[in-house]
Amino acid sequence: MERTFIMIKPDGVQRGLIGDIISRFETKGFSLVGMKFMSVSRELAEKHYGVHKERPFFGSLVDFITSSPVVAMVWEGDSVVTSARTLIGATNPITSAPGTIRGDYGVTIGRNIIHGSDAIETAQSEIALWFSEEELATWESCAKSWLYE
């Protein structure tokens, strides 16, 4: 089974969307294996967004993600990275399809509710950055046989 990193950003937390967002992943059939409600340190934010360090918007990304608590999660399932990206929708909520998290809840690109890993390799590095191995649960849902052949 594949794993991905998902983060409900400060705007999603402040707007009370945590339960709705988690429900979408559960309804899809993915298993939650790690979750933290936390304030993000500047150091962690800078590491997380390190790929954008030279971009002019790097500072505002870091400022935003540290402005209020987030919900950091690890989800597991078959093709979960790709499926999660589909559930999340396009980065810009204006162009994100209705029925996606960003399409339904997002308003602007700077407040787009949620982050999801964009590739298996990215997921692995983001999970390692946000979670220790001990913080991840190993378990199997009783629904697994109803989801996978």
Residue, then its C-alpha position, 0 to 999 in steps of 0.5 A: m500500500e502506498r502512503t501520502f502526506i496531506m495537510i489541512k492548512p490554517d484556512g481549512v482549520q479556521r473555517g471548520l473544515i477538518g471533519d468534512i475533509i477527513s470524511r472525504f478521504e475515509t469515504k474514498g476508502f483510504s486508511l488514516v495512519g497518522m494525524k497531528f493537530m499542531s502549530v508549525s514552527r518556522e524551521l519546519a515550514e521552511k524545510h517543507y517549502g524548501v523547494h520554493k526557497e528562491r521564489p518571491f512567494f516563499g516568505s508568504l508561504v512560510d508566514f501563512i503556514t505558521s499563522s495558525p494550527v494545521v492538521a498533518m496526516v498520513w493516508e494509506g491506500d492503493s494509488v493514494v498519491t494520485s487519488a488524493r491529488t484528484l480529491i484535492g483538485a487544482t492548486n487554484p480553486i478558481t480552476s478546480a473542478p466542483g466536487t474537489i476539496r478546493g473546488d468546493y471550499g477554496v476561494t483564492i490560490g493563496r488560501n487553497i485549504i489543503h496540501g497533498s504530496d504530488a508524487i510518491e517520492t515527495a510523499q516519502s520525504e514529506i512524511a519523514l519530515w512531519f512524522s517519526e516512524e513511531e507516530l504512524a499506526t500499522w493497522e488494517s481496516c475491516a473494510k479492506s476486503w470490500l475495497y480491494e480485490 
